[in-house]
């Protein structure tokens, strides 16, 4: 069961680095079917106000669903969200029993939460799969069963009882590539880590049995043709980080299932240097010496003096 009051768990953006048819840009397919059907409960919800602003929500109470339901309140005109696509969305949550508000995200241009749209949701069942096949710019209503809302257990601090359904009003603001889709590049150097990519985009990294390089190395493994990352941009990535010594994974958004939203001044200097100017759709291999990473202090599972290896898929710029 998810730990509440985080009714939407945005996964671990760990390690504070300091801190059917034609594919669309968001990975969706024209004519795809939503993963969650509409039902009487979700269809009974209405909301007014512009998408991207705090909605005025009306719902009959008590409202209950034994199975998850999803209805479109406002149809967006953007791409359909495909399986595996990272999505930035804004939400308001209500108790279906009495309509009381429970939680909401930050609204406005820069507000929102990022999750992966997937029919295999485990962190946020009923939310991540509700995003699949939703058009960007849409507002949807989702009514979750007690099991998927809160594990069928009450949440005393929020006044949620064991058999309450929760109601989500979700604004789908942006969607991005599910994985790097650039053209494979020949990496001529044989002294660098080898990268192989699974069909879903997850990279495997094999570090050579050799001394770590002392300088920053950045190689484009796949060359995308989207916009280039510039200073001040917020950009969406999937990444895996391993230690040069031993090849141990110390951080991976692929493992948590949650893509990351970064800025160049919010990550370690070596990674920022490696990513600046890289284009959306690219996959980048970066080898970062300690002085451009965590130095002699280390951080969390990164020991002091560690050389880091990152493989980063650049999925979009906000």
ZADO-1210 file (C-alpha; in nm, 4 decimals, padded with zeros to 6 digits):
<atoms>
<atom x="00.0000" y="00.0000" z="00.0000" code="UNK" pos="1"/>
<atom x="00.1232" y="00.3501" z="-00.0733" code="UNK" pos="2"/>
<atom x="00.2150" y="00.5699" z="00.2172" code="UNK" pos="3"/>
<atom x="-00.0323" y="00.8542" z="00.2534" code="UNK" pos="4"/>
<atom x="-00.0844" y="01.1516" z="00.2630" code="UNK" pos="5"/>
<atom x="00.1168" y="01.1269" z="-00.0602" code="UNK" pos="6"/>
<atom x="-00.1896" y="01.0195" z="-00.2574" code="UNK" pos="7"/>
<atom x="00.0123" y="01.0655" z="-00.5742" code="UNK" pos="8"/>
<atom x="00.3604" y="00.9237" z="-00.5275" code="UNK" pos="9"/>
<atom x="00.6011" y="01.0762" z="-00.7774" code="UNK" pos="10"/>
<atom x="00.8563" y="00.8006" z="-00.7389" code="UNK" pos="11"/>
<atom x="01.2175" y="00.8605" z="-00.6419" code="UNK" pos="12"/>
<atom x="01.3886" y="01.1384" z="-00.8338" code="UNK" pos="13"/>
<atom x="01.6778" y="01.0052" z="-00.6380" code="UNK" pos="14"/>
<atom x="02.0135" y="01.1196" z="-00.5406" code="UNK" pos="15"/>
<atom x="01.9605" y="01.4899" z="-00.5871" code="UNK" pos="16"/>
<atom x="02.2047" y="01.4861" z="-00.8658" code="UNK" pos="17"/>
<atom x="02.2692" y="01.7634" z="-00.6705" code="UNK" pos="18"/>
<atom x="01.9669" y="01.7226" z="-00.5230" code="UNK" pos="19"/>
<atom x="-00.2499" y="00.0552" z="-03.3522" code="UNK" pos="20"/>
<atom x="-00.1412" y="00.3281" z="-03.5922" code="UNK" pos="21"/>
<atom x="00.1001" y="00.6126" z="-03.6474" code="UNK" pos="22"/>
<atom x="00.3177" y="00.7066" z="-03.3537" code="UNK" pos="23"/>
<atom x="00.2866" y="01.0589" z="-03.2148" code="UNK" pos="24"/>
<atom x="00.5590" y="01.2652" z="-03.0505" code="UNK" pos="25"/>
<atom x="00.4353" y="01.1530" z="-02.7089" code="UNK" pos="26"/>
<atom x="00.4497" y="00.7881" z="-02.8055" code="UNK" pos="27"/>
<atom x="00.0744" y="00.7522" z="-02.8446" code="UNK" pos="28"/>
<atom x="-00.1049" y="00.5832" z="-03.1300" code="UNK" pos="29"/>
<atom x="-00.4051" y="00.7182" z="-03.3160" code="UNK" pos="30"/>
<atom x="-00.7146" y="00.5149" z="-03.2310" code="UNK" pos="31"/>
<atom x="-00.5693" y="00.3539" z="-02.9167" code="UNK" pos="32"/>
<atom x="-00.8097" y="00.2536" z="-02.6407" code="UNK" pos="33"/>
<atom x="-00.7940" y="00.4007" z="-02.2882" code="UNK" pos="34"/>
<atom x="-00.6767" y="00.1542" z="-02.0259" code="UNK" pos="35"/>
<atom x="-00.9643" y="00.2446" z="-01.7905" code="UNK" pos="36"/>
<atom x="-01.3256" y="00.2668" z="-01.9131" code="UNK" pos="37"/>
<atom x="-01.5763" y="00.5349" z="-01.8280" code="UNK" pos="38"/>
<atom x="-01.8502" y="00.4526" z="-01.5799" code="UNK" pos="39"/>
<atom x="-02.1495" y="00.6013" z="-01.4028" code="UNK" pos="40"/>
<atom x="-01.9393" y="00.7389" z="-01.1164" code="UNK" pos="41"/>
<atom x="-01.6754" y="00.9149" z="-01.3271" code="UNK" pos="42"/>
<atom x="-01.9387" y="01.0426" z="-01.5715" code="UNK" pos="43"/>
<atom x="-02.1224" y="01.2118" z="-01.2837" code="UNK" pos="44"/>
<atom x="-01.8317" y="01.4484" z="-01.2127" code="UNK" pos="45"/>
<atom x="-01.8094" y="01.7969" z="-01.3609" code="UNK" pos="46"/>
<atom x="-01.5398" y="02.0630" z="-01.3392" code="UNK" pos="47"/>
<atom x="-01.5226" y="02.4204" z="-01.4605" code="UNK" pos="48"/>
<atom x="-01.2256" y="02.6481" z="-01.5223" code="UNK" pos="49"/>
<atom x="-00.9398" y="02.6462" z="-01.7703" code="UNK" pos="50"/>
<atom x="-00.7222" y="02.3382" z="-01.7968" code="UNK" pos="51"/>
<atom x="-00.4095" y="02.4189" z="-01.5982" code="UNK" pos="52"/>
<atom x="-00.5926" y="02.6243" z="-01.3357" code="UNK" pos="53"/>
<atom x="-00.7528" y="02.5062" z="-01.0118" code="UNK" pos="54"/>
<atom x="-01.0876" y="02.3511" z="-01.1116" code="UNK" pos="55"/>
<atom x="-01.4251" y="02.4062" z="-00.9517" code="UNK" pos="56"/>
<atom x="-01.5412" y="02.0486" z="-00.9079" code="UNK" pos="57"/>
<atom x="-01.8921" y="01.9191" z="-00.8522" code="UNK" pos="58"/>
<atom x="-01.9676" y="01.5579" z="-00.7671" code="UNK" pos="59"/>
<atom x="-02.2705" y="01.3843" z="-00.6235" code="UNK" pos="60"/>
<atom x="-02.2060" y="01.2207" z="-00.2881" code="UNK" pos="61"/>
<atom x="-02.1569" y="00.9573" z="-00.1843" code="UNK" pos="62"/>
<atom x="-01.9655" y="00.8504" z="-00.4956" code="UNK" pos="63"/>
<atom x="-01.8235" y="00.4997" z="-00.5047" code="UNK" pos="64"/>
<atom x="-01.6655" y="00.2727" z="-00.7631" code="UNK" pos="65"/>
<atom x="-01.5767" y="-00.0915" z="-00.7089" code="UNK" pos="66"/>
<atom x="-01.3583" y="-00.0767" z="-01.0220" code="UNK" pos="67"/>
<atom x="-01.1571" y="00.2202" z="-01.1462" code="UNK" pos="68"/>
<atom x="-01.3392" y="00.4554" z="-01.3840" code="UNK" pos="69"/>
<atom x="-01.2224" y="00.7393" z="-01.6097" code="UNK" pos="70"/>
<atom x="-01.4184" y="01.0029" z="-01.8035" code="UNK" pos="71"/>
<atom x="-01.2992" y="01.2898" z="-02.0211" code="UNK" pos="72"/>
<atom x="-01.4319" y="01.6246" z="-01.8989" code="UNK" pos="73"/>
<atom x="-01.2443" y="01.8430" z="-02.1488" code="UNK" pos="74"/>
<atom x="-01.0942" y="01.6917" z="-02.4636" code="UNK" pos="75"/>
<atom x="-00.7472" y="01.8236" z="-02.5436" code="UNK" pos="76"/>
<atom x="-00.6145" y="01.8723" z="-02.8942" code="UNK" pos="77"/>
<atom x="-00.2614" y="01.7470" z="-02.8326" code="UNK" pos="78"/>
<atom x="-00.0994" y="01.4117" z="-02.9033" code="UNK" pos="79"/>
<atom x="-00.2370" y="01.0975" z="-02.7463" code="UNK" pos="80"/>
<atom x="-00.0257" y="00.9770" z="-02.4552" code="UNK" pos="81"/>
<atom x="00.1316" y="00.6409" z="-02.5286" code="UNK" pos="82"/>
<atom x="00.2484" y="00.3540" z="-02.3108" code="UNK" pos="83"/>
<atom x="00.5670" y="00.4489" z="-02.1294" code="UNK" pos="84"/>
<atom x="00.5462" y="00.8225" z="-02.2032" code="UNK" pos="85"/>
<atom x="00.6391" y="01.0606" z="-01.9194" code="UNK" pos="86"/>
<atom x="00.3509" y="01.2971" z="-01.8452" code="UNK" pos="87"/>
<atom x="00.3339" y="01.6225" z="-01.6515" code="UNK" pos="88"/>
<atom x="-00.0102" y="01.6638" z="-01.5004" code="UNK" pos="89"/>
<atom x="-00.1916" y="01.8634" z="-01.2344" code="UNK" pos="90"/>
<atom x="-00.4518" y="01.7156" z="-01.0034" code="UNK" pos="91"/>
<atom x="-00.7111" y="01.7730" z="-00.7342" code="UNK" pos="92"/>
<atom x="-00.8233" y="01.4862" z="-00.5099" code="UNK" pos="93"/>
<atom x="-01.1529" y="01.4511" z="-00.3243" code="UNK" pos="94"/>
<atom x="-01.3134" y="01.1991" z="-00.0940" code="UNK" pos="95"/>
<atom x="-01.5972" y="01.0381" z="-00.2881" code="UNK" pos="96"/>
<atom x="-01.7980" y="00.9804" z="00.0295" code="UNK" pos="97"/>
<atom x="-01.8509" y="01.3465" z="00.1181" code="UNK" pos="98"/>
<atom x="-01.6739" y="01.5468" z="-00.1543" code="UNK" pos="99"/>
<atom x="-01.4156" y="01.6901" z="00.0844" code="UNK" pos="100"/>
<atom x="-01.0883" y="01.8069" z="-00.0780" code="UNK" pos="101"/>
<atom x="-00.7836" y="01.6015" z="00.0194" code="UNK" pos="102"/>
<atom x="-00.4844" y="01.7155" z="-00.1850" code="UNK" pos="103"/>
<atom x="-00.3935" y="01.9146" z="-00.4933" code="UNK" pos="104"/>
<atom x="-00.0837" y="01.9842" z="-00.6960" code="UNK" pos="105"/>
<atom x="00.0559" y="02.3236" z="-00.7800" code="UNK" pos="106"/>
<atom x="-00.1294" y="02.4750" z="-01.0742" code="UNK" pos="107"/>
<atom x="-00.0012" y="02.7339" z="-01.3194" code="UNK" pos="108"/>
<atom x="00.2574" y="02.7234" z="-01.5948" code="UNK" pos="109"/>
<atom x="00.5334" y="02.5522" z="-01.3955" code="UNK" pos="110"/>
<atom x="00.3234" y="02.3384" z="-01.1623" code="UNK" pos="111"/>
<atom x="00.2554" y="01.9699" z="-01.1836" code="UNK" pos="112"/>
<atom x="00.3741" y="01.6175" z="-01.1160" code="UNK" pos="113"/>
<atom x="00.5588" y="01.3870" z="-01.3541" code="UNK" pos="114"/>
<atom x="00.4736" y="01.0175" z="-01.3859" code="UNK" pos="115"/>
<atom x="00.4971" y="00.7502" z="-01.6526" code="UNK" pos="116"/>
<atom x="00.1771" y="00.6543" z="-01.8330" code="UNK" pos="117"/>
<atom x="00.1550" y="00.2767" z="-01.8188" code="UNK" pos="118"/>
<atom x="-00.1008" y="-00.0005" z="-01.8049" code="UNK" pos="119"/>
<atom x="00.1345" y="-00.1893" z="-01.5725" code="UNK" pos="120"/>
<atom x="00.1159" y="00.0702" z="-01.2957" code="UNK" pos="121"/>
<atom x="00.2337" y="-00.0382" z="-00.9534" code="UNK" pos="122"/>
<atom x="00.3138" y="00.2890" z="-00.7764" code="UNK" pos="123"/>
<atom x="-00.0063" y="00.4741" z="-00.8678" code="UNK" pos="124"/>
<atom x="-00.2529" y="00.2167" z="-01.0026" code="UNK" pos="125"/>
<atom x="-00.5514" y="00.3878" z="-01.1590" code="UNK" pos="126"/>
<atom x="-00.3577" y="00.7098" z="-01.2217" code="UNK" pos="127"/>
<atom x="-00.0657" y="00.6054" z="-01.4400" code="UNK" pos="128"/>
<atom x="-00.2945" y="00.3849" z="-01.6499" code="UNK" pos="129"/>
<atom x="-00.5628" y="00.6559" z="-01.6695" code="UNK" pos="130"/>
<atom x="-00.3108" y="00.8719" z="-01.8562" code="UNK" pos="131"/>
<atom x="-00.2666" y="00.6190" z="-02.1389" code="UNK" pos="132"/>
<atom x="-00.4431" y="00.7283" z="-02.4597" code="UNK" pos="133"/>
<atom x="-00.5440" y="01.0643" z="-02.3119" code="UNK" pos="134"/>
<atom x="-00.4868" y="01.3637" z="-02.5381" code="UNK" pos="135"/>
<atom x="-00.2491" y="01.6288" z="-02.4080" code="UNK" pos="136"/>
<atom x="-00.4527" y="01.9300" z="-02.2952" code="UNK" pos="137"/>
<atom x="-00.7355" y="01.7149" z="-02.1601" code="UNK" pos="138"/>
<atom x="-00.9022" y="01.7251" z="-01.8204" code="UNK" pos="139"/>
<atom x="-01.0185" y="01.3853" z="-01.6977" code="UNK" pos="140"/>
<atom x="-01.2077" y="01.2578" z="-01.3941" code="UNK" pos="141"/>
<atom x="-01.0924" y="00.9350" z="-01.2332" code="UNK" pos="142"/>
<atom x="-01.2728" y="00.7478" z="-00.9577" code="UNK" pos="143"/>
<atom x="-01.0542" y="00.4898" z="-00.7876" code="UNK" pos="144"/>
<atom x="-01.1676" y="00.1827" z="-00.6030" code="UNK" pos="145"/>
<atom x="-01.0833" y="00.1721" z="-00.2305" code="UNK" pos="146"/>
<atom x="-00.8148" y="-00.0872" z="-00.3033" code="UNK" pos="147"/>
<atom x="-00.6316" y="00.1253" z="-00.5580" code="UNK" pos="148"/>
<atom x="-00.7008" y="00.4502" z="-00.3685" code="UNK" pos="149"/>
<atom x="-00.5534" y="00.3546" z="-00.0345" code="UNK" pos="150"/>
<atom x="-00.5186" y="-00.0209" z="-00.0156" code="UNK" pos="151"/>
<atom x="-00.8662" y="-00.0592" z="00.1344" code="UNK" pos="152"/>
<atom x="-00.7461" y="00.0860" z="00.4644" code="UNK" pos="153"/>
<atom x="-00.8588" y="00.4072" z="00.6274" code="UNK" pos="154"/>
<atom x="-00.6409" y="00.7175" z="00.6454" code="UNK" pos="155"/>
<atom x="-00.7350" y="00.8754" z="00.9753" code="UNK" pos="156"/>
<atom x="-00.5373" y="01.1974" z="00.9256" code="UNK" pos="157"/>
<atom x="-00.7306" y="01.2681" z="00.6054" code="UNK" pos="158"/>
<atom x="-01.0688" y="01.1432" z="00.7244" code="UNK" pos="159"/>
<atom x="-01.0673" y="00.8648" z="00.4641" code="UNK" pos="160"/>
<atom x="-01.2536" y="00.5484" z="00.5624" code="UNK" pos="161"/>
<atom x="-01.1637" y="00.1989" z="00.4482" code="UNK" pos="162"/>
<atom x="-01.4395" y="00.1718" z="00.1881" code="UNK" pos="163"/>
<atom x="-01.4146" y="00.5268" z="00.0475" code="UNK" pos="164"/>
<atom x="-01.3399" y="00.5831" z="-00.3200" code="UNK" pos="165"/>
<atom x="-01.1167" y="00.8755" z="-00.4096" code="UNK" pos="166"/>
<atom x="-01.1942" y="01.1153" z="-00.6934" code="UNK" pos="167"/>
<atom x="-00.9144" y="01.2665" z="-00.9034" code="UNK" pos="168"/>
<atom x="-00.9580" y="01.5536" z="-01.1470" code="UNK" pos="169"/>
<atom x="-00.6467" y="01.5509" z="-01.3647" code="UNK" pos="170"/>
<atom x="-00.5205" y="01.8048" z="-01.6185" code="UNK" pos="171"/>
<atom x="-00.2785" y="01.6469" z="-01.8676" code="UNK" pos="172"/>
<atom x="-00.0363" y="01.9272" z="-01.9518" code="UNK" pos="173"/>
<atom x="00.2581" y="01.7774" z="-02.1404" code="UNK" pos="174"/>
<atom x="00.3842" y="01.4404" z="-02.2618" code="UNK" pos="175"/>
<atom x="00.7270" y="01.3374" z="-02.3800" code="UNK" pos="176"/>
<atom x="00.9133" y="01.0594" z="-02.5561" code="UNK" pos="177"/>
<atom x="00.9090" y="00.7261" z="-02.3704" code="UNK" pos="178"/>
<atom x="01.2754" y="00.6655" z="-02.4619" code="UNK" pos="179"/>
<atom x="01.5513" y="00.8080" z="-02.6782" code="UNK" pos="180"/>
<atom x="01.4594" y="00.7638" z="-03.0442" code="UNK" pos="181"/>
<atom x="01.7676" y="00.9109" z="-03.2094" code="UNK" pos="182"/>
<atom x="01.9951" y="00.7513" z="-03.4682" code="UNK" pos="183"/>
<atom x="02.2542" y="00.5084" z="-03.3335" code="UNK" pos="184"/>
<atom x="02.6049" y="00.6513" z="-03.3387" code="UNK" pos="185"/>
<atom x="02.9371" y="00.4748" z="-03.3659" code="UNK" pos="186"/>
<atom x="03.1344" y="00.5237" z="-03.0451" code="UNK" pos="187"/>
<atom x="03.4872" y="00.4635" z="-03.1706" code="UNK" pos="188"/>
<atom x="03.6626" y="00.4453" z="-02.8345" code="UNK" pos="189"/>
<atom x="03.6926" y="00.0951" z="-02.6888" code="UNK" pos="190"/>
<atom x="03.7992" y="00.2147" z="-02.3437" code="UNK" pos="191"/>
<atom x="03.4508" y="00.3376" z="-02.2533" code="UNK" pos="192"/>
<atom x="03.1585" y="00.1558" z="-02.0914" code="UNK" pos="193"/>
<atom x="02.9454" y="-00.0455" z="-02.3342" code="UNK" pos="194"/>
<atom x="02.5742" y="00.0360" z="-02.3524" code="UNK" pos="195"/>
<atom x="02.2996" y="-00.1986" z="-02.4671" code="UNK" pos="196"/>
<atom x="01.9347" y="-00.0992" z="-02.4615" code="UNK" pos="197"/>
<atom x="01.6337" y="-00.3181" z="-02.3873" code="UNK" pos="198"/>
<atom x="01.3215" y="-00.2816" z="-02.6065" code="UNK" pos="199"/>
<atom x="01.1557" y="-00.0599" z="-02.3445" code="UNK" pos="200"/>
<atom x="01.4585" y="00.1707" z="-02.3402" code="UNK" pos="201"/>
<atom x="01.6239" y="00.0518" z="-02.0190" code="UNK" pos="202"/>
<atom x="02.0030" y="00.0641" z="-02.0647" code="UNK" pos="203"/>
<atom x="02.2508" y="-00.1980" z="-01.9569" code="UNK" pos="204"/>
<atom x="02.5980" y="-00.0650" z="-01.8813" code="UNK" pos="205"/>
<atom x="02.9198" y="-00.2685" z="-01.8760" code="UNK" pos="206"/>
<atom x="03.2206" y="-00.0858" z="-01.7338" code="UNK" pos="207"/>
<atom x="03.5616" y="-00.1958" z="-01.8654" code="UNK" pos="208"/>
<atom x="03.8157" y="-00.3480" z="-01.6314" code="UNK" pos="209"/>
<atom x="04.0484" y="-00.0526" z="-01.6555" code="UNK" pos="210"/>
<atom x="04.1547" y="00.2597" z="-01.4735" code="UNK" pos="211"/>
<atom x="03.8912" y="00.5301" z="-01.4705" code="UNK" pos="212"/>
<atom x="03.9591" y="00.8242" z="-01.7004" code="UNK" pos="213"/>
<atom x="04.0590" y="01.1441" z="-01.5253" code="UNK" pos="214"/>
<atom x="03.8786" y="01.3815" z="-01.7615" code="UNK" pos="215"/>
<atom x="03.5099" y="01.4310" z="-01.8373" code="UNK" pos="216"/>
<atom x="03.3938" y="01.2230" z="-02.1334" code="UNK" pos="217"/>
<atom x="03.0596" y="01.2728" z="-02.3095" code="UNK" pos="218"/>
<atom x="02.9601" y="01.0557" z="-02.6066" code="UNK" pos="219"/>
<atom x="02.6340" y="01.0660" z="-02.8006" code="UNK" pos="220"/>
<atom x="02.5121" y="00.7071" z="-02.8284" code="UNK" pos="221"/>
<atom x="02.1933" y="00.8031" z="-03.0127" code="UNK" pos="222"/>
<atom x="02.1620" y="01.1386" z="-03.1881" code="UNK" pos="223"/>
<atom x="01.8192" y="01.2998" z="-03.1644" code="UNK" pos="224"/>
<atom x="01.6921" y="01.5822" z="-03.3814" code="UNK" pos="225"/>
<atom x="01.4820" y="01.7749" z="-03.1292" code="UNK" pos="226"/>
<atom x="01.5511" y="02.1011" z="-02.9503" code="UNK" pos="227"/>
<atom x="01.8851" y="02.1377" z="-02.7719" code="UNK" pos="228"/>
<atom x="01.9124" y="02.1777" z="-02.3945" code="UNK" pos="229"/>
<atom x="02.0100" y="02.5307" z="-02.2950" code="UNK" pos="230"/>
<atom x="02.0783" y="02.7003" z="-01.9642" code="UNK" pos="231"/>
<atom x="01.7526" y="02.7656" z="-01.7790" code="UNK" pos="232"/>
<atom x="01.5609" y="02.4830" z="-01.9479" code="UNK" pos="233"/>
<atom x="01.3656" y="02.2252" z="-01.7542" code="UNK" pos="234"/>
<atom x="01.4196" y="01.8957" z="-01.9312" code="UNK" pos="235"/>
<atom x="01.2822" y="01.5452" z="-01.8887" code="UNK" pos="236"/>
<atom x="01.5146" y="01.2463" z="-01.8805" code="UNK" pos="237"/>
<atom x="01.5399" y="00.8808" z="-01.7985" code="UNK" pos="238"/>
<atom x="01.8813" y="00.7885" z="-01.6638" code="UNK" pos="239"/>
<atom x="02.0926" y="00.5207" z="-01.5029" code="UNK" pos="240"/>
<atom x="02.4032" y="00.5955" z="-01.2987" code="UNK" pos="241"/>
<atom x="02.6679" y="00.3365" z="-01.2119" code="UNK" pos="242"/>
<atom x="03.0013" y="00.3472" z="-01.0330" code="UNK" pos="243"/>
<atom x="03.3060" y="00.3004" z="-01.2531" code="UNK" pos="244"/>
<atom x="03.4553" y="00.0778" z="-00.9871" code="UNK" pos="245"/>
<atom x="03.2419" y="-00.2367" z="-00.9870" code="UNK" pos="246"/>
<atom x="02.9659" y="-00.1116" z="-01.2188" code="UNK" pos="247"/>
<atom x="02.7120" y="-00.0957" z="-00.9341" code="UNK" pos="248"/>
<atom x="02.3923" y="00.0955" z="-01.0107" code="UNK" pos="249"/>
<atom x="02.3559" y="00.3761" z="-00.7567" code="UNK" pos="250"/>
<atom x="02.0574" y="00.5520" z="-00.9111" code="UNK" pos="251"/>
<atom x="01.8157" y="00.4803" z="-01.1947" code="UNK" pos="252"/>
<atom x="01.4897" y="00.6415" z="-01.2969" code="UNK" pos="253"/>
<atom x="01.4226" y="00.3293" z="-01.5030" code="UNK" pos="254"/>
<atom x="01.4221" y="00.1234" z="-01.1835" code="UNK" pos="255"/>
<atom x="01.1911" y="00.3601" z="-00.9957" code="UNK" pos="256"/>
<atom x="00.9639" y="00.3965" z="-01.2987" code="UNK" pos="257"/>
<atom x="00.9633" y="00.7746" z="-01.2654" code="UNK" pos="258"/>
<atom x="01.1380" y="00.9987" z="-01.5194" code="UNK" pos="259"/>
<atom x="01.3164" y="01.3036" z="-01.3816" code="UNK" pos="260"/>
<atom x="01.2655" y="01.6743" z="-01.4466" code="UNK" pos="261"/>
<atom x="01.6013" y="01.8517" z="-01.4186" code="UNK" pos="262"/>
<atom x="01.7730" y="02.1829" z="-01.4859" code="UNK" pos="263"/>
<atom x="02.1417" y="02.2156" z="-01.5662" code="UNK" pos="264"/>
<atom x="02.2079" y="02.4014" z="-01.2423" code="UNK" pos="265"/>
<atom x="02.0319" y="02.1281" z="-01.0423" code="UNK" pos="266"/>
<atom x="02.2636" y="01.8381" z="-01.1301" code="UNK" pos="267"/>
<atom x="02.6315" y="01.7643" z="-01.0735" code="UNK" pos="268"/>
<atom x="02.8589" y="01.9865" z="-01.2852" code="UNK" pos="269"/>
<atom x="02.9988" y="01.7063" z="-01.4997" code="UNK" pos="270"/>
<atom x="02.6563" y="01.5828" z="-01.6015" code="UNK" pos="271"/>
<atom x="02.5414" y="01.9378" z="-01.6731" code="UNK" pos="272"/>
<atom x="02.8405" y="01.9904" z="-01.9015" code="UNK" pos="273"/>
<atom x="02.7740" y="01.6606" z="-02.0785" code="UNK" pos="274"/>
<atom x="02.4061" y="01.7391" z="-02.1421" code="UNK" pos="275"/>
<atom x="02.4176" y="02.1074" z="-02.2363" code="UNK" pos="276"/>
<atom x="02.3579" y="02.1400" z="-02.6090" code="UNK" pos="277"/>
<atom x="02.2380" y="01.7811" z="-02.6472" code="UNK" pos="278"/>
<atom x="01.9131" y="01.7368" z="-02.8400" code="UNK" pos="279"/>
<atom x="01.5819" y="01.5797" z="-02.7467" code="UNK" pos="280"/>
<atom x="01.5757" y="01.2180" z="-02.8618" code="UNK" pos="281"/>
<atom x="01.9442" y="01.1674" z="-02.7839" code="UNK" pos="282"/>
<atom x="02.1020" y="00.9117" z="-02.5540" code="UNK" pos="283"/>
<atom x="02.4219" y="01.0347" z="-02.3914" code="UNK" pos="284"/>
<atom x="02.6990" y="00.8403" z="-02.2178" code="UNK" pos="285"/>
<atom x="02.8869" y="01.0498" z="-01.9616" code="UNK" pos="286"/>
<atom x="03.1912" y="00.9487" z="-01.7570" code="UNK" pos="287"/>
<atom x="03.2371" y="01.1974" z="-01.4755" code="UNK" pos="288"/>
<atom x="03.5526" y="01.2270" z="-01.2622" code="UNK" pos="289"/>
<atom x="03.5084" y="01.2834" z="-00.8879" code="UNK" pos="290"/>
<atom x="03.5890" y="01.6547" z="-00.8931" code="UNK" pos="291"/>
<atom x="03.2937" y="01.7124" z="-01.1296" code="UNK" pos="292"/>
<atom x="03.0638" y="01.4828" z="-00.9298" code="UNK" pos="293"/>
<atom x="03.0648" y="01.4303" z="-00.5515" code="UNK" pos="294"/>
<atom x="03.4353" y="01.4688" z="-00.4889" code="UNK" pos="295"/>
<atom x="03.5930" y="01.3509" z="-00.1654" code="UNK" pos="296"/>
<atom x="03.2648" y="01.3759" z="00.0261" code="UNK" pos="297"/>
<atom x="03.0586" y="01.1248" z="-00.1709" code="UNK" pos="298"/>
<atom x="02.6808" y="01.1223" z="-00.1405" code="UNK" pos="299"/>
<atom x="02.4493" y="00.8476" z="-00.0224" code="UNK" pos="300"/>
<atom x="02.5509" y="00.5254" z="-00.1951" code="UNK" pos="301"/>
<atom x="02.8221" y="00.7071" z="-00.3920" code="UNK" pos="302"/>
<atom x="03.1529" y="00.6672" z="-00.2070" code="UNK" pos="303"/>
<atom x="03.4173" y="00.9347" z="-00.1743" code="UNK" pos="304"/>
<atom x="03.6329" y="00.9840" z="-00.4817" code="UNK" pos="305"/>
<atom x="03.4012" y="00.7887" z="-00.7123" code="UNK" pos="306"/>
<atom x="03.4041" y="00.8200" z="-01.0897" code="UNK" pos="307"/>
<atom x="03.0462" y="00.8045" z="-01.2171" code="UNK" pos="308"/>
<atom x="02.9001" y="00.6706" z="-01.5392" code="UNK" pos="309"/>
<atom x="02.5624" y="00.7951" z="-01.6598" code="UNK" pos="310"/>
<atom x="02.3485" y="00.6924" z="-01.9535" code="UNK" pos="311"/>
<atom x="02.0813" y="00.9569" z="-02.0081" code="UNK" pos="312"/>
<atom x="01.7862" y="00.9547" z="-02.2489" code="UNK" pos="313"/>
<atom x="01.6713" y="01.3109" z="-02.3241" code="UNK" pos="314"/>
<atom x="01.2949" y="01.2859" z="-02.3584" code="UNK" pos="315"/>
<atom x="01.1785" y="01.6448" z="-02.3841" code="UNK" pos="316"/>
<atom x="01.2160" y="02.0063" z="-02.2811" code="UNK" pos="317"/>
<atom x="00.9398" y="02.1690" z="-02.0840" code="UNK" pos="318"/>
</atoms>
